[in-house]
């Protein structure tokens, strides 16, 4: 889409971890009073094809920037939600309504990138039914830098998916156990990606 900001892959991937110094091409410290929409999309509605029969709806009002932090807020909420259901018809998507009982927040970067380092410092929530995640998606491929089940903050799940169609998902995944709950404090989660490999880490320690 023309509205997406383009980053030249020539200089993004020219120097990756073993090959030279990193070149910073994008950063957001969330130091304002609202989300910078020149960098981010918010989601208003659901995405049922990813998690069929989700009980939540994503809302822009559940995304807040305050005191130098981004807050993605999950809460008990009830209403009618428009879902985007991808890949179910000959069209790229279609919409339909469903009743939701919870709402949450979601942001998506306007940057496209191939190769480089993606790094986020955050504090994950803990609690039943929560599912915090950080991931890349494009061309029917998904890279999960992290996913957590809210009732198990000791285990980080990382994965690489190839979605050939709605029924076929070829994946490489790993679950890593930590001695202390990662919900107890802020941690830095990173992915280093070049043409040969993907390297996942927590606070600089490769997992």
URJOCOR-V653316 format. One record per backbone hydrogen bond with DSSP energy under -1.0 kcal/mol. CO is the residue of the C=O (numbers start at 1). NH is the residue of the N-H. Records with the same first field share a line. If there is no record, write none. Layout:
BEGIN
CO=NH, NH
END
This chain:
BEGIN
1=4
5=112
8=12
9=13
16=19
35=37
36=39, 40
39=110
41=108
45=58
46=84
47=50, 51
55=101, 102
57=104
58=45
59=62
60=63
62=73
64=71
66=69
69=66
71=64
75=103
79=100
81=98
82=46
83=96
85=94
92=87
94=85
96=83
98=81
100=79
101=77
102=57
103=75
104=59
106=43
108=41
110=5
116=193
118=191
120=189
122=187
127=130
130=150
132=148
134=145, 146
136=143
138=141
140=163
141=138
142=161
143=136
144=159
146=134
147=157
149=152
150=127
152=155
153=182
154=178
156=176
157=147
158=174
159=144
160=172
161=142
162=164, 170
168=164, 165
170=162
172=160
174=158
176=156
181=184
187=122
188=203
189=120
190=201
191=118
192=199
193=116
197=194
199=192
200=207
201=190
202=205
205=202
END
